Amino acid sequence: MNPLFTALAALLPSIGVGLLFWFAIRALVNADRTERQALAKMDAAERRAELAANKEESGPAV
């Protein structure tokens, strides 16, 4: 058999595992990014609600 094909056949499993690892890490990073964005939106909405509640409680300025 050709030495080039032998070398490629030896590297193929490592390349496959490397690609699987890359896809898994990429999925984790994307999930973390979207979770952080969702939490930031929730925090901003909560802050707006607190400010609105504080304004209603204080009443009109005298």
Protein Blocks (a to p, Z undefined) as FASTA:
>chain_A
ZZklmmmmmmmmmmmmmmmmmmmmmmmmmmmmmmmmmmmmmmmmmmmmmmmmmmmmnopa
ZZ
